[in-house]
Amino acid sequence: MQLHPIDLCIIGLYLLSTVIVGLALKRRAGKNLKSYFQGGKRLPWYMLGLSNASGMFDISGTMWLVTLCFVYGLKSIWIPWLWPVFNQVFLAVFLSVWLRRSNVLTGAEWIRTRFGDGPGGRLAHIVVVVFALISVLGFLSYGFVGVGKFMEIFIPWETIAPYLPFTVAAQYVPHLYGIFFTLIATFYVVMGGMLSIVWTDVIQFSIMTASAIAIGAIAMANVSHADLQAATPAGWSNPFFGWTLDLDWQGLIAEVNSKIVADGYSLFSIVFMMMLFKGILISAAGPAPNYDMQKILATRSPREGALMSAFVSVALMPIRYFMIAGFAVLAIVYYQKLDLMSGGRLDFENILPSAILQFAPTGILGLLLAGLLAAFISTFASTVNAAPAYLVNDIYKRYINPEASDKRLIYASYLVSFMVVLVSTSIGFFVESINSVLLWLVSGLWGGYVVSNVLKWYWWRLNGFGFFWGMAAGIIGALSFPALFAGLLPNVAADILPLYLFPLLLLFSGTVCIVTSLSTEPDDEEVLKHFYRTVRPWGFWQPIHRKVLAEQPDFQANTHFRRDMVNVLVGVIAQTTLVALPIFIIVRESHSVIATASILVACAVFLKKSWYDNLENEATETPVSSSATGRQDEMYYFEQNAKETAK
């Protein structure tokens, strides 16, 4: 056994606390679906923000990011734009406000406010549920693989194999560990729903913060600036790049050059431009139907939805990257001490667990493992909570048993949660690497999500049929294009192939979406007018604006497009500095620290005046009208928010 009894006690106490929280909140969470999936919309924005940050601080992602920082240095700050990480900026600036105004339970239910309940609206509703389930299963499989590979380092199979009545092939040992920890996560999320997730996440984020500070301090105490420079190639500590990556590890750690070739990032400018292009489109489409969207819908008001999204980056980035940079520099300087073999082959994704085992002292080791297990469980729990929200609320309650009692709906949620975990775990057995699942999710599946979900906000003529067929084409393309077109790009690494195929996927799904919308009837005019009055998007809404204006002469269109785009640009710069600053601190680039901190302060001052000071009016703004329709919309909006505030 690799762990000291003190470390095992710390981990055991943490796991026990999650079970206790789930049991303690079971009764409160089981009142109704709103309590189970949204915490009754009573939770403050900063708790939801910490919970969301905790959910994004997962083991699989952290293992991947440590590997990226090890291999690519400061240039690694751009690669997470694959997600894209800056979608939180779009949400904070305007999309969280737009989304939260709907006052619904799930993203699929939100679709009804845009497309209505006609045949097209029902198809749009169904395809969002399908997309949500595919993405949930993908992310659960991704997390399942990560936690298994992580724990295999600390609890070698040969240590416990003699005590078990069965044998397991070496390649499936991580999966066995994954099953054990997913069962614990499943228990507490099923029992306590959103309430247990948020309260446990706050505890977990505190553990992870302490862990990050500890490992950053250990790195700075054991690695000098001169040691790091001697162990890294030229350009490693420079975030900027030319046409190619220009990092040569030959003579230092030669195996890393093979890793760079396998990743497909050598022509970094092309990769960067595609990541930026895809990232802007995905961000403009709004949140995917997952736990991020659920927590926006769980906030108490549109304003708090925006604050929650902004707080995620502020809380997550500095803490997470302080830990990531600490592990990366320790692993580089003391590379020969690491055990990166897994299943008989060199696996750079084992850098994080190997570095923890090598450099964390007793006590700190237990705290780190508890924190990273907390990160896995947090992400897993939030994702599991999203799946039954769609199946139970949007399928079972709407189509199968509309008269179901709250108790029956909660029990149905329990069953669905267990089934989703079972299916995702089965999928996880066929996954070889974290990176392959991650890139398929963010470059492939989300690529198919883009066109329909961008147009739903900004173009009035998109109807339910166009949305459905655009989404269906995107999902089918994401699943089939890598196999169909791999031969056209034989020199592109398989893991990054979905990114190169993104423009083709965009063209395919976009053509289907637009042609279908224009060849079928527009959606119900009353649905469109209600959506436009309530959400108040900017974009191509002129025909609907004229109709609303005829009924409400004093209606004011949303004219904040330029301001929002400037705020997004400044917000992305600020978020990037929050990523780069802790890395510069760890690697002791003092001039870069000063420059980055100065840019961050300037961005913060600008956003205070241009975003935060306008947020109160923007988030609560509802046009005043003397017309009956305008008063009806206005009264509905304010009555809903008054009820939530009173609660």
Summary of the structure (lengths in Angstrom):
residues: 647
radius of gyration: 24.4
end to end distance: 50.6
largest distance: 79.2
contacts: 2389
relative contact order: 0.16
helix: 78%
strand: 1%
